[in-house]
């Protein structure tokens, strides 16, 4: 994957890359959510989902970071993450299959890198 300088970005095993949309670095446990009403999301967990819309806004005050399978800088989740100061990475294809509940990961919303720290 080329970066702004047309150089290849090297990913190590257990690292994934998406689009950085809200700066910061956060380490925490994954919570995959398909429905914001029955999310079982715990404070400080990293919300991993397909995309968000205004129905998801009530979850943002308790999450530590956000990983979305779809979206860009103007996607709802990206905008709300910036408002709350949460690191966020979007465009991580198959994130809900790559990561699993309880897995410890690091989300870098400044570079777009996501690193699996432990299963």
Secondary structure as UniProt FT lines:
FT   TURN            4..5
FT   TURN            13..14
FT   STRAND          15..17
FT   STRAND          19..22
FT   STRAND          25..32
FT   TURN            37..38
FT   TURN            43..44
FT   STRAND          46..49
FT   HELIX           54..59
FT   TURN            60..62
FT   STRAND          65..68
FT   TURN            73..74
FT   HELIX           76..84
FT   STRAND          87..90
FT   TURN            93..94
FT   HELIX           95..98
FT   TURN            101..102
FT   STRAND          104..108
FT   TURN            109..111
FT   STRAND          113..118
//
